[in-house]
Amino acid sequence: PYKLSDNIELGAIYLRSLMNGFHGNLNEVISAYNEGGWSVVHRGIFNWKYVNNVRALMQRF
């Protein structure tokens, strides 16, 4: 069964893993969350619109 608390906890663990893997580079972390870490490592960030939208929302909240 789905538990919201599990989803939040695992999401936070995943984001922490991305933060560690990309040495705190927030643009790469956001992009990797959306397009996958392999893609960011091997192809770079190609979804700048998504990254910029997330960064803008972070400023609001």
Buried (B, 14 or more C-beta within 10 A) or exposed (E): EEEEEEEEEEEEEEBEEBBEBBEEBBBBBBBBBBBEBEBBEEEEBEBEEBBEEBEEEEEEE
